[in-house]
Amino acid sequence: MDLDLTASGFCGVVLAGGTAARMDGIDKGSVELAGRTLLTYALDAFLDADEVVVVAPRSVPTERPVTFACEDPPRGGPVAGLLTGVDALLRRPRVVGVLAVDMPRVTAATMRRLRAAAEGHDGAFLVDGDGRRQLAGVLDAARLADVRPGLEEQHGMALHRLLAPLRLASVPAGGEEALDIDTWADLRDLGG
């Protein structure tokens, strides 16, 4: 897939710091699917991004240069992870993409659809067949800053609460895009 040169100002945040409780607490980013790590799939989804931050308790080698960051205290949930990732960006983004590391079917094409759908909105998120918002989306960086809670409120905050004041477009997932890997059975079913 060719690089989208119109994506200037787009930066990505990969959330890889979850507890993976149903997978014995393993680092999901290092889990392999078809010979590639879940982190590699997530980084591929940000092909067009100027910069990517991976929010995780520890850094690991990657083929693409990325910044690793960890919320303080660690494992503060998706809101704390997203905002920690934004704070760690070296560039000031116009649009911030966010993706959970356990969604290997989200691709650069998915992120392009999300960015296109976000035009005229505060952002756009992937929704599954039941209309549930997935942890794959893009946000206008300025609007995200407008609704940013204080440091104390971020930890444990539900993502839907952070996003509630924003006008978001819903983008129906195609194929397996909305699938995430929460259990070993999920990994097996995806061919891992």
C-alpha positions in Angstrom: 0.0 0.0 0.0 1.3 3.4 -0.9 1.8 6.2 1.6 -1.0 8.8 1.7 0.8 12.1 1.3 -2.4 14.0 2.1 -2.3 12.8 5.7 0.0 15.5 7.0 -0.6 16.3 10.6 -1.8 12.8 11.4 -0.2 11.1 14.4 -1.0 7.7 16.0 -1.3 6.3 19.5 -1.3 2.6 20.0 -2.7 1.5 23.3 -0.8 -1.6 24.4 -0.8 -1.3 28.2 -3.9 -3.3 29.2 -3.9 -6.0 31.7 -4.8 -8.9 29.4 -6.5 -10.5 32.3 -8.2 -13.2 30.2 -4.8 -14.1 28.6 -2.8 -14.6 31.8 -1.5 -11.0 31.9 0.6 -11.5 28.8 1.9 -8.5 26.9 -0.6 -8.5 24.0 1.7 -6.5 21.7 4.2 -9.4 21.7 1.6 -12.0 20.8 2.1 -13.4 17.3 -0.6 -13.9 14.7 0.5 -15.5 11.4 4.2 -14.9 12.3 3.8 -11.2 13.1 3.3 -9.5 16.5 0.1 -7.7 17.2 2.2 -4.5 17.7 3.5 -4.8 14.2 -0.1 -5.0 12.8 -1.0 -1.9 14.9 2.0 0.0 13.6 1.1 -1.0 10.0 -2.3 0.6 10.5 -0.5 3.9 11.1 1.5 3.7 7.8 0.4 7.3 7.0 1.1 8.8 10.4 3.9 11.4 10.8 4.7 9.8 14.2 3.5 7.0 16.4 3.5 6.6 20.2 3.0 3.2 21.8 1.7 3.4 25.3 2.9 0.3 27.1 4.6 -0.6 30.4 7.9 -1.4 28.5 9.4 -0.8 25.1 10.2 -3.6 22.7 12.2 -3.5 19.4 10.1 -2.4 16.4 10.9 -2.2 12.7 9.5 1.3 12.6 10.8 4.1 14.8 8.3 4.8 17.5 8.2 6.5 20.9 7.2 4.4 23.9 5.5 6.0 26.8 3.7 4.7 29.9 0.9 6.4 31.9 1.7 7.2 35.5 0.6 5.1 37.3 0.6 2.4 34.7 -2.5 0.6 33.4 -4.7 3.7 33.9 -7.1 2.7 31.1 -7.7 3.9 27.6 -8.3 7.6 28.4 -5.1 7.9 30.5 -3.3 5.9 27.7 -4.6 8.1 24.9 -3.7 11.3 26.7 -0.3 10.0 27.7 0.4 9.1 24.1 -0.7 12.5 22.9 1.6 14.2 25.4 4.5 12.1 24.2 4.2 13.2 20.6 7.1 15.3 19.4 5.0 17.0 16.7 1.8 18.9 17.3 -0.8 16.8 15.4 -3.9 18.1 13.6 -5.5 14.6 13.9 -4.8 11.9 16.4 -5.5 8.3 15.6 -6.0 5.8 18.4 -5.9 2.0 18.2 -5.9 -0.9 20.6 -3.0 -3.2 20.0 -5.3 -6.2 20.0 -7.2 -5.3 16.8 -5.0 -6.8 14.0 -7.6 -6.4 11.2 -7.5 -2.6 11.4 -5.3 -1.4 8.5 -4.0 1.8 7.0 -7.1 1.7 4.7 -9.3 1.6 7.9 -7.5 4.6 9.3 -8.0 6.4 5.9 -11.7 5.7 6.0 -11.9 7.0 9.6 -10.0 10.2 8.6 -12.3 10.8 5.6 -15.4 10.2 7.8 -14.1 12.6 10.4 -14.2 15.6 8.0 -16.8 18.0 9.4 -16.9 16.2 12.8 -14.7 16.1 15.9 -13.6 12.6 15.0 -14.7 9.2 13.8 -14.7 5.7 15.4 -15.1 2.2 14.0 -18.4 0.5 15.1 -19.1 -3.2 15.1 -22.2 -4.8 13.6 -24.2 -4.0 16.8 -23.2 -0.4 16.6 -20.7 -0.6 19.5 -17.8 1.8 19.3 -14.5 0.1 19.0 -11.1 1.3 20.2 -10.1 2.4 16.7 -10.7 6.0 15.7 -9.4 9.4 14.9 -9.9 12.7 16.8 -9.4 16.3 16.0 -6.5 17.1 18.3 -7.8 20.6 19.2 -11.2 19.2 20.2 -9.6 16.5 22.2 -7.6 19.2 24.1 -10.9 21.0 24.7 -12.5 18.0 26.5 -9.3 16.8 28.2 -9.9 16.0 31.9 -7.5 16.7 34.7 -4.8 14.2 35.5 -6.7 12.8 38.5 -9.8 12.1 36.4 -8.0 10.4 33.5 -7.1 7.2 35.3 -10.0 4.7 35.1 -12.1 7.0 33.1 -14.4 5.3 30.6 -13.6 6.3 27.0 -17.2 7.0 26.2 -17.3 9.6 29.0 -14.3 11.5 27.5 -15.9 11.3 24.0 -19.4 12.2 25.0 -19.2 16.0 24.3 -17.7 15.4 20.8 -19.5 15.1 17.5 -18.2 11.7 16.2 -19.0 9.9 13.0 -19.6 6.2 13.2 -17.8 4.1 10.6 -19.2 0.5 10.1 -16.4 -2.1 10.4 -15.8 -4.1 7.2 -14.9 -7.8 7.3 -13.0 -8.6 10.5 -12.0 -5.0 11.3 -13.9 -4.9 14.6 -12.5 -8.2 15.9 -10.2 -7.9 18.9 -8.2 -10.5 20.7 -9.3 -10.7 24.3 -8.8 -14.5 24.9 -6.6 -17.3 23.6 -9.7 -18.6 21.8 -10.0 -15.3 19.9 -6.4 -15.6 18.8 -7.0 -19.2 17.7 -10.1 -18.2 15.8 -8.2 -15.5 13.9 -5.6 -18.1 12.9 -2.9 -17.4 15.5 
